[in-house]
Amino acid sequence: MRNIKEIANEIGIKEDEVELYGNYMAKVNPKILKRLNNKKDGKLILVTAINPTSAGEGKTTTTIALSQGMKKIGKNVMITLREPSLGPNFGVKGGGTGGGKCQVLPSDEINLNFTGDFPAISAAHNLLSALINNHIFHGNELGIDVRKINWKRTIDMNDRSLRQIIVGMGEAGGALAEDTFLITPASEIMAIMGFAENYSDLKNMLSKITIGYTKEGKRLTAGDLKAQGAMAALLKNAIKPNLVQTTEGVPAFVHIGPFGNIAHGHNSTIADKIALKLSDYVITEAGFGSDLGAQKFMDIVARRAGYKPDLAVIVITIKALKHHGGMKKGEDGIDFLKKGIDNLYFHIENMKRYGVPVVLSLNRFKDDKDEEVKFLKDDLGKRGLKMEINEGYLKGGDGAIDLAKSVVETIGNNRVEKINYSYDPNDSVKTKIENIAKIVYGAKNVEYSKKALAVLKQIKENNLDYLDVCMAKNQYSITDDQTRLGWPKDFTIKIQDIMLSTGVGFAVPLLGEIMTMPGLPKHPISEEVDIDDEGNITGLL
């Protein structure tokens, strides 16, 4: 690794705009945008994927590999990524900083407490929880109905025992109430941090958080508790993007980490905006497949931030396509690939519908057979599509040079004039839901539970139709049923409930059971993590 001051200096960040966290990490003051305001933006590349397996298909590794490949061919490039969460890191997934010769460094620091952003977000979230219960204990002047408290507690760890708890027990325990813990990436404050670009923005959004309701049905907010100032103070440094580097010295912003299947699954817009001023190409990623992360990026993130991607890279793996073809554990064969390729064609059509040119990237694994790769290339070629092979995991930037050249060439040959959004901001929340379900997923019908219909009525009564719709859906299928693989047709989307995240400005329809507090497996990765006498951490990746 090179000293982070060298990296910052090379890309045009001044010394007084950088706050050092040791030799290899730094925060960048968002005020840099004022200085760079008149500079032209670079090109924005979005990395998305097909519907993944539980192991993921390598979007982060591909993002890093592509950046290193572009550096190899002489391009001025940066990447912007989400911060990893401790829960998945110590659970099934392991570290979230890429893999092999394509990582953001220092990976052990980034995978653990990094620069303290997640602890700060957890603290701000739990401060509001404490203030709510304290207000009730001291007389409940606002008339909060303890059965209708929306705001839960949070912790950045997978702990299923905290999914449903009782607080306030004992003589001095305060107000007795049912409660729930969310994992920190599922916190509304995490989503807010993805859009807050200054302290005024931050306080305004925090003040609009819905904390609950009175018995008469009046909505109450964090602003009613005068909580926004103290919460923003806890987030003073978390609002600043974190500058690090890849294994081959590409500058990287790693900032904020909202869930991809509950929230919008992207890093902060402030990180994107700064990167677009500092480099000719910025590569970012959105959580899970194009039906989730890319849909939210296009319809919410990019539209709010005022930028648009110039190209989308769709990450493919043969193992995932075989999975979509019905392959079970212990089975194999090219027939599964032939059957599952439809899932890829859905995601290609989805990104093209938005009006964005596409480059396909096969994240090749050592067990992938030559005949399988040839079938993919040939089948795509018949449709006029080209696929590049990414071997960045083993070879670093050298393994992604063809991908890099294809991306640069495609951007040069195409101009994105406008984005074909899935809905108009002035549409009702119900119309927005149905547009996403029918236009993006391809659903035939949308059904609402009584609970969801009651929330839609509440949205009308409280004039909340301005909210963006941020679907909470499983990542494994285009539908709301994770067992329906490939490219399903003629299905019905069922809306179980709708959460209102009024601080960040989301209506969040729940499509099935969405887990906001994951559990750990029987043998979590934490069993393999260790530290030696020199402070070197092993086993996290």
N, C-alpha and C positions, 0 to 999 in steps of 0.2 A: 504494500500500500504506500501511496505517496501522501505527504502531509496535506491535509485538507485545505490549508492556506494556498498551496500551489494550485490545486484544482480550482478553487474559487477565483484566484487571480487570472488563470487562463481563460475562464469563460466571462470575465468582465465584472466580477463582483468586487466592490471596493472593501478595503480592510474594515472600515467603520460600519459596514453592512453585515458583517459576519460575527457571530458569537460562538466561540470555540467550546467544544465539549471534548477535551483531550486533543490528540494529534490527528484523528481521522474522522471526526464528526463535527458538524457545526450547524447552527441555526442561522437562517437568513431573514433579515428584517423585511417584512412586507412593504415597507416604505420605499424599497428599491424600485417599485413599479412607477413611482412618480418620476424618478430620474430617467427611466427607460420608456416613458410614455410615448414618445415620438418615434421609437424604433419599430420597424416592421416586424410582424409576427413571423415565426418560422412555420413549417408544415407540420401538421398534427397527424400522427399515425395511431390508430386504435387497434389494440390486440384483443381479439375475442376468440371464441372457440365453439366447437360442437357441444352438445350436451355431454357432460363429463361422467366418468366413473367416480367412485368415492376417493380414488387416489389423485384425481385431478389429471389434466392432460398436458400441463407444462406451459401455461401462458406466461408465467413470470420468467421461466428459463428461456422461453422464446423471445420475450421482450428484451432481455439482457443480451441474448445471442445476436439478435438483429442489430441492436445498438453497437455491439462490438464488431459485427460484420460491416456496418456502415462506417465505423471509424477506420477499419482496414482499407476501405476504398476511398478514404480521404474526406469523409463528410463530417461536418460539425453537428454533433448529435447529443441529446440528453434524454434521460428517461424519468418518468414519474410513476411511483408505485405506492401502494398502500403499506402501512405498517402491519407486521404480523401480530396475532393475538396469542397470549400465553396459553389459553385453553387448548386450541388445536396444536400448538407447538409441543405440548407435553402429552397430548392425547394420541390420535391416530396419525395425523399429517406430518408431524415433525416441523422443522423450521420453514419459514415462509420467505426465504431470501434467494430463491433459485436453487440451482444445483450444479455439481460438477465444476466445469470451467466457466460457468455463467452464474455468478453470484453477485449480490451487493454486499460490500464489506464496510466495517467489520461485522460479519454475519452473527457472531455470538452476541455482540452488544445489541444489534438490531432485533434479534430474536428474543432477547430478554427485556430489560427495562428501558433500553435505548436512551432517549433524552428526557424521559419522564412524561411523555404525552398521555399515554394510557392511564397511568396513576392520577394525573391531573384531571382527566375526564371522569374517571371513577369518583374522585373526591368531589368534583362539582355536582355530579349526579346525586351522590349520597348526602351532600349538604342539603339539597332540595328535599330529599326524603326526610331528613332529620327536622327540617323546618316545618314540613307539613304536620308531622306527628307532634312536634312541640306546640304548634299553633292550636291543635285540638286539645292538648293537655292543659293549656292555659286559657281555656274558656271557649275556644272555637268561635271567635267573633265573625268569621266569614260564613259559618254554618256549613262546613264541609261535611258531607254525608260519608261516614267511614265505610259504608258499603260501596261507595262509588269513587274511591280514590284510584286514579289512573296511573299515578307515578309509582314505579317499583324501585327496588334497590339494585345495585350492580356490583359485580366483581369480575375481574378478568381471569377467570379460571373455569374449567368445566367441573361443575359440582351439582349433580342431579338432586342431591338432598335439599338444595335451596330452591327448587322449583315451586314449592308450595309450603309456606311456613306461617306460624303465628308470632306476631310481635306484641310487645307490651305486657307480657306475663309478669306476675309478681306484684307486690304491693306498691312498689315504686317504679313500675314498668311503663307508665304512661297509658296511652289509649290502646286498648286491646283490639287488634285487627288482623285479618288475614293479609299476608303479603307474599311477594314473589321476588326472586332475584333474576335479573337478566345478565347474560355475559356482556362485558363492556362494549364490544363491537355492535351490539343490538341497541345500545342506548341512543335515545334521540339526540343527546348532546354530541355523540360521535358524528351523527349525520349533519347536525348544525355546523360542526367544525369543518365539514367538507365544503361549506359554502361561505362561511364568515371570512371576509377579507380585511376587516378592521374591527376595532373594539366597539364602534357604534353599531355595526352590523350584528356583532356577536350579542351585545346586550339587548338589542331589539328582538332578535330571534329567541333568546333565552326567556325574555319577559312574556312571550306568547305561548310558551309551553302550557298545555292543558294539564292541570294537576288532579282535577276531579270535578264533582258537581255538588250543588246543594240538594236538599231533599225536594226542592221545587223544580230542579232541573237546570238551574243556572250554571253555566260553565265558569270554572275558576282557573286562574293562571298563575304562573310563577311570579308575574308582575304584581298580582294581588298580595303576595307575601313579601314584596320588595326584595326578592332573592337575586335578581339578575346581576346586580353590581358585584356582590361577593362571589357569585359563581364565575363571572367573567374575570375577576381578580385571580382566581385559582387557575384560569386558563390563559393567563398572561403570556406565558412562553409557548404553550401548546399551539397557539395560532400561527407560529413561525415555522415555515417548512424546514425539514432537516436535509442537509446536504451531505452525501456520502459518495462512494465511487464503486464501480464494478471491478471485477477481477482484472480487467484490462484498462482500467483508468477512465472509463466513461463517467462523466458527472451524473449523479442521480439524486433526485428529490424523493425521499421516502417519508410520507406524511399522511396521518389519519388512516383509520381502517374500518369503515362501516361494513356490516354484513352485506354480502351480495344477494342473498335470497330474501332478506327482510328490508334492508335499506338499499341504497343505490350502488354500493359495491365499487366505489372509486376513491382515489386519493383526493386531495383538496383542489379546488379550482384556483386558489392563489398559487399553489405550486405549479400547476399547468401554465398559468398566465406568466409567471416569472420565467419559467423555462422557455416559453415561446418567444420571449424577448431576448434571451441569452443565446439561443442556438438556431440553426437552420432547420433542424428536424427534431421533433419531440415525439417520443414513443411512450404511450400510456396503455394501461390495460383496464378492463372492466370485468367484474366478477362473474364467473361461470360462463354459460353459453350466450349466444347473441339474443336468445329469447328473454334473458334476464339482464345481465350486465350491459350489453350493447343497447338494448331497448331503453333502459333507464339512462344510459349515457346520452343517447341521442335525444330522447324526449324530455329529459329533465336537466341533466348536467350541462351539456353543450348549449342548450337553448338558454338556460339561466345565465351561464357564464359569457355568452355572446361569441363563442368560437365554434368552429365545425371541423370535424376530421376530414383530411384530404384523402384518406385511404383506410381500409380495414384489413387487417391480417387475420385470417381464420385458422386457428391451430387445430390440426387433425392428429389423431393417433389411430393406428390400426386396431389396437386393443379395444378402444372405445367403440369403433365402428362394428367390430365383431360382437361386442356386448349388445349393441343396438340390433344386431342381426339374430339375437337370441342365444348367443353362446353362454353356456354355463361352466362352472368350475370343472376342470378335468376334460373339457371338450376343446376342439380346435378344428380349423379347416377354412379354406378360402370361401366356401359357400356362405359362412356367417358374414364375411366381409361384403360379399355381393348383395346380401339381403339388407345389411345395415347401412349401406352407403346413402340411402335416402335421407338419413338424418343430416348428413353433410349438405345435401342439396337443399334442404329446408333452410339451413343457416346461410348458404350462399344467396338464395332468393331473398331472404329477410334483409340482408345488408344491402343488396342491390335495390330493393324497394325503397330504402331510405335515400338512395341516390349517391351512394358511396362506392367507388371502385374497390375491387377485392383482390387480394393476393392470398393464395392457399399455401400453408406451411405444414409439412408433415414432420412432426416431432418423432424422429426415428429411434426405435429401441433396438437393442442387440438381437432380440428374438424375432424381429420382423423379417419375413422371408422375401427374397427378391421377387418371386412371382406375385406376392401380394402388393408390393410397391408398384410393379409393372401394371397390374390390373388397375390400380387406382389412377396411375398416370394416363393409361389408355382410355379408361371410362370418362375421365374428366376431359381428356383431349377431344373425344367425340362431341363434347358439348362446347368446345372452344375455350376450355378452361385449362390453365397451367398450374401445376403444383411444384413447389420447390421443396427440397429436402433439407431440413435443419439438423445438423449434427453438432450443434454448439455445446451440448452437455459434455461431449468427449473432446472436442477440438477448439472450444472457445470461438472467437470471432472468425477464425479460418473455416469453421464448419457452417458458417451462415453467410458467406460471401455471395453465393448465388441468390439467396433470399434477399440480401441487401440490394444487390443490383436490380433484381426484379421489382422491389418496392420503389426504388428511386426512378426507374424507367416508367413504371405505371403511373406514379405521381406526375412525372413530366408529360405523359401523354393524355392525362385526364384533368379536368378542372371541375370541382364540385361547386356548382352555381347555387344550389339551394338544397336544404334537407326536406324530405317528404315526411314530416312528423306524423305520428300515429293519431294525434288529437290536437284540437285547438285549445289554447289556454282558457278560452271563454266558454268552452263546453261545460255541461254539468259533470259532476263526478261520475254519475251513472253512465253517461255517454262516453267519458274517458275510459272507464273500466271496460265497457263493451267494445270500444274501438281496439283496445290492446288485445282483448280476448279473441276478437274476430279477425282483425287485420294482421296482427303479429302472430298469434298462436294458430290461427286458422280454425277457431272453434265455430261450431254451428249455432250454439245457443249459450246463454248465460243464465244461470239460476241463482236466486238469492235466498238465504235462510231468513227466517223472521227477524233474527237478531241483526242481520245485515240490512234488511229493509228499514228497521227502526233507526239505524245509524244514518241511512240515506235521508230519512225524514228529518233527523236532527241536523244534518248538513244543510238542508234547505232552510230550516227554521233559524239557524245561526248564520246564514249567508256565507257558507264555507265552500261554495262550489269553485272558488278560485284555487283550491288546493290541487297540487299535482298528484297524480295517481302513481304510487310506487308499489307494484304488486309484490306480495309475499308468497312465493311459490317454490316448490321443490326444484332443484337444479338438474335432476336426472332425466326429466321428460319435458317435452314441449307443453304437455297438458298438466293438469293438477294431480294426475295419478302417476307416481314415479315408476309404476310397472308397465306403463304404455310407452314402449320404446320406438325408435325409428322416427318415421314421419306420420303420426296418426292423423286420420281424417274423420270428419263428421262426429265430433265429440262435444260434450257439454262441459263448460267450466262452471264450477259451483263455488259461490262466494259464501264462506262460513260466517265471516264477521268482517268489520272494517275498523281498524284502529285510526284514531285521529292524532297525528303528530303535528300540531298546529304551530309549534315553534319553528321547525324546519319547513313547514308548509306542505306536508304530505298527508294524503288519505291513503292508508295502507290496507287494501283488501287482503284477507287471509284466505288462500286457496288450499284448503285442507289443513292438517295439523302441522304447524310450523314451530320448530323448537327454538326458543330463545335462550335456553340454558342447556347446552349439550352435556352429556355424561362422558366419563372416561371408559376405555375398553378394559377388558380383563387384564391385559398386559400393556399398560400405557408406555409411550416412549420415555416418560420420566424415569423408568427403571434403567434405561441405558445412559442417561445423562450423568456426567461426572465432572469434577474439576481437580486438576493436579496441584502440586505445591507451588507451581509457577503461575497459577491462575488461568491455565488453559482449559477451556471447556470442550468436552467431547460428547458425542452421541446425540446432539440435537438435530442434526441434518439427516 
